[in-house]
């Protein structure tokens, strides 16, 4: 994958969570999402986790596409 996000502490679990993503938007016919690898304290816990794009981001993308 590509970009690594800065880690953030999840106090309830006592771990620092970081993610890596290629930042490619994907569409599965229902949801717009990016795939991420999720790490807790540097250990991989989710491979290719699908994180949905927020409604605001999807609306902004739709507006940009409509203008072209």
N, C-alpha and C positions, 0 to 999 in steps of 0.2 A: 504494500500500500504506500501511501505517500505522506501527507502532512500529519504531524503529531500536535494535538492540542495540548495546551498547558494543563497540567493536572489540577484536580480540585479534590479537596478532602470530603469524604462522606463520613461524618461523625458517627452515625448510627452503626456503620460497619467497621469503622476504624481503618479505612483504606483510602489511598489516594488513587483516584480514577483518572486515567488518560485514555485518549482515543487516537487512532490512526485511520485516515480515510483517503481515498483517491479523489474525493470531492466530485464524483461523477453522479449527476442526477439520473435516477432510473424511474421508470414508470411500469407498474405491474398490472395496469388496466384499471386499478382502483386508487392506488396511492402513489404519490411522488416521494421518493426517498433517496438517501445516500447510504451506502454500506460503510460500516465502521468496524474495526477491530477494537474491542474494549479491554483495557488492562486494569487490574487492581494491584497496586504496589509492584508494577512491572510485569506481572504474570497475566498472560492471556486468559480471559474468562468468557469472551464471546467473539466468535469468528464471523465476520460478515453480518454483523447485527444491522438490521434495517431501521434506520432512524428517519421517521417521517419529517418531511419539510413542513414548516409552519404554514398556516393558512395565508398569512401576510406575504411570505416569500412566494408561495404558489400564485397568489393574485398579482404580484409584481411581475413575475415571469410571464403570466398570461397576457398582461398589458403590453409588455415588451414584444412578445410574439405577434400580437394583434397589430402592432404598429409597423411591422416589417412585411 
